[in-house]
Amino acid sequence: MDINTINAVSRPQSRAELWPFQEGDAWLGGGTWLFSEPQPKLQRLVDLSLLDWQPLTTTDAGLSISATCKVATLDAFEPPVAWPAARLIGKCCRSFLASFKIWNMATVGGNLCMSLPAGPMISLTAALEGVCTIWSSDGSARKVPVVDFVKGPLSNDLRPGEILRGINLPWEALSRRTAFRRASLTPLGRSGVLLIGTLSAKGGFVLTVTASTRRPVQFAFPHCPSSRELERSLENDIPDALYYDDIHGLPDWRQHMTHLFAEEIRKELGEWT
């Protein structure tokens, strides 16, 4: 879709050229959402395509994903054998259920910044203890865990003028065993429920609930919990109002499937303890 209110396009090639950023401006990464509907309030685009941000960087600390990393690039990544949890990458990329055209343009950072409940890059990075790096116009940077970055549908922790630079996934999280569950109302539908469980070498159990809730919800236990322990946590920490309600699933269904998948994940990972 054409955005006929745009009268200027900026193409920065360094951090210093990203600003000033003001009302009426928009960061342009892949543009798969930006050009999908009218944007009457926009007047200028800040095109990030000329920034020299390495899409993926593997270090002893883990995996760094730039905000401008394309979904297709992430899906093609071949992780070290010491990172069994990296198999979640392919599963979450396929949860987009999008065409190759979208995969080759959509960015990881864009999916996080849209902050929709069904965002699969949110599911992936939240489950693997991802930490966002956010740049400010004054030259400073701050770190925010993905589970705290996403506040709700179309709402996140970015302040005016800030930009998401990337997401870091720690080595320890990438080395965990994992279990994945996803459901939608139709075979090619948007995720209505997406849960990921991880189990550390020391037995620590983490369950991340996404898509069924308005924002990511994460539960951490020092050991694999009993069925009752997990059920109690779900009941106490996910109030009815937190379950999302739209055409892709009613709250009651999302709640039921969340509890069902949580127990399946507990049993699957519990076999390794």
N, C-alpha and C positions, 0 to 999 in steps of 0.2 A: 504494500500500500504506500502510495506517495504521501509524504508529510509536507503539505504545501505551505506550512507556516515557517519553515526553516529558511533563514536568510543568511546563515553563515555556517561554515564547517571548519573547525580547528583540527589540525593534525600534529599534535605534539610528538616530539621524538625524545624527550627527556622528562624527568620528574618536574623540573622547574617550569616546564612549558605547560603543565596540566592546568595551572591556575592563571588568572582568576576564574572561578566557577560561580555562576550566579543564577538567580531564578530565571527559568526559561531555558536553561542549559540541560543537556543530558549526555551522560557517558555512552558512547557507542562501542560495544564489544562485538558480539555477533549480530545483534539487531533482530534476532528472530522474533522477539516479542515487540520491540520498538516499532517495527514496520508491519505489525500484524493488525493494528487498529489505529484510528485517528489519535493524534497527539496535539490537540489544539493549543495547548499552553506552551509548547516548545518553540524556540526561536533559533537555537544554535546547538549543533552536535559537536562533541569532543571525541573525535575518532581515535581509538586506542591502538589501531592496527599497526602503526609505525613504531611503537615502543618495543624496545629489544628485550622483552620479557621471555626468558626461557620457559617453555610450557611445562616441562617436568625436569626436576633435578633430584637425583638420588644421592644421598650422603649417608654417613654413619649414623646420623640422627634420625633419618627417615626419608620421607618423600615430600618434596615441595611442589605444589601445583600452583601455577600462576593463575590469576583471575581470568586471563585471556586464553587459557588453554582450551582448545576445542574438544568437544566430546569425542570426536573421532580419534583425536590424538591420544586422549586418555585411554580409550578402549583398546588402542593398538599397543599400549605400553606392555613390555615384557618384564615383570618384576623379578627380583632375586628369589631363588628357591626358598630362602629363609623367611619369606613373607607370605605364608599361606593365606592370610586374610585379604591379600590383594585380589583373590578370586572374586571378591565382592564387586570389584570395579566393573567387570563385564556384566554381572547381574544387574547392577544399578544402571549402567548405561542402557541396557535393554529395557529397563523400566520406563524409559522415555516413550517407547513405542512410536518413535518418530522416523521419518524417512532419512535416507543418507544425505539429502540436501540440508536437513536440519542439523544432523550430526556434524557436518563439515563446516557449519557456521556457528552453532550454539556454543556458548562458553560455560565453563564450570562456574566462574564467578557470577555470570548472569543468572544462572539458575539459583544460586544462593541469594543474590540480591532481590530477585523476584519474590523470594520467601513464601512461595505457595506450599501448602501442606504436602502436595504430591511431588515436590521437587526431589528427584532421585539423587542429585548431587548433594543435597542436604542430608538425605538418609545415609549416603556413603560416608561423607566426611564427619558427620556427627557420631556415627557408630564407631569410627576409627579415631576418636578423640582429637579430631581436627581443630586447629587453632587458626583463626583468621588474623592476617596482618592488615591493618588499616592505616592508610596514609592520610595525613592532614595537610592543609595548605601552609601551615607554619613550619613545615619540615619535620614534624614529629611523627611518630608511629605508635600505635597501640595494638595490643594483642587481645583477642576476644575468642573464647571457645565457640565453636559452631553452635552448640546447644544453647548458648546465650545470645548469639548473633541474631538468630531468627526469633522474632517476637510474636509473629502471627501472620495470617494471610496478608501479603503485600506490606509487611511491616518488619523492619530490622533495626539493628543498632547503629547504622550509619548516621552521622550527624551531617548537617548541611555542608556541602563542599568536600566531604570526605570521599575516598575511593578505596575499594577493596583491592589490595595488591596481590594477595595469594592466600593459600591455605597450606599449613604444614601438618602432615600426618606422622606421628612419632613411630620410631622403629618398634617399640614394645607393642603398640596396638596392631601393627602390621604383622607381627609374629604370632598372633593369637589364632586359635581355632574359631570358626564362625558357623552360624546357622542363619538362614535367610528364609523369610516367608513374605509373600505378597499376594494380595487379592484385589480384583476389580470386578465391577458388575457385569462387564462384557469381556470377551476374549481379547479385544484390542482397546480396552478402556483405560482411563486414567487410574492410577493407583488409588484405591480407597483405603487400603491398609498396607503398611510396609514395616515389618519388624526385623531387626537384626540383633542377634545375640553373639557375644564374644566370650571366649574363655582363655585366660592367661595361663602361662606355664605354672604359676603358683596356685591356680584354681580360682582366681578371681572371676566372677561372672558379671557381665554388663549387658543389659537389655536396653535397646534404643527403639522407641516407638515413634513412627512418623506416618504421615499420610492420613491416618485415622484421627489425629489430633491437630489442633490449630497451630501448634508449634511442636518441635521435638521434645520428647520427654525421655529422660534416661534414668535407669535404675542400676546401681552398682552394689554388689554383694561381695564380701571377702571370700565366699565359697558359693558353690551352686546351691541356691535356696531350695527349700522344700516347696511343694505345690502350694501349701497354705501361706507360706511366707511371701511367695511371689504374688499370689492372689490378693493378699492383704495390701501389698504395696501398690498394686494397680488400682484397687478400690480407693485407697486413701489419697493417692497422689495424682490421680486423673479424675477430677470431678466431671459430672455429666456435661457441664457447660463447655468443657475443653474439647469434647469430641466434635469434629467438624460436620457441618450439615450443608450439603449441596446436592446437585443432581447426580453426583457420582457415588452417593451413599448416604443413607440416613444415619444419625448418631447411634441409634440402638444397634444397627447392623455392624457399624464400625467398632462399637464397644464389644460386642459379642466376638467378632473375629479377632480383635486385639487380645482378649483373654484366651481364646482358643489357640492362637499362634504362639502366645507367650508360653503356654504350657507345653506345646510341641517343641519349642526351642529349648526349654528347660530340660525336657527329657532327652533330646538329641545331644546336647552338650554335657548333660549329666553322665552320659555313658563313658566320658573320658576322665571322669574324676574318680 
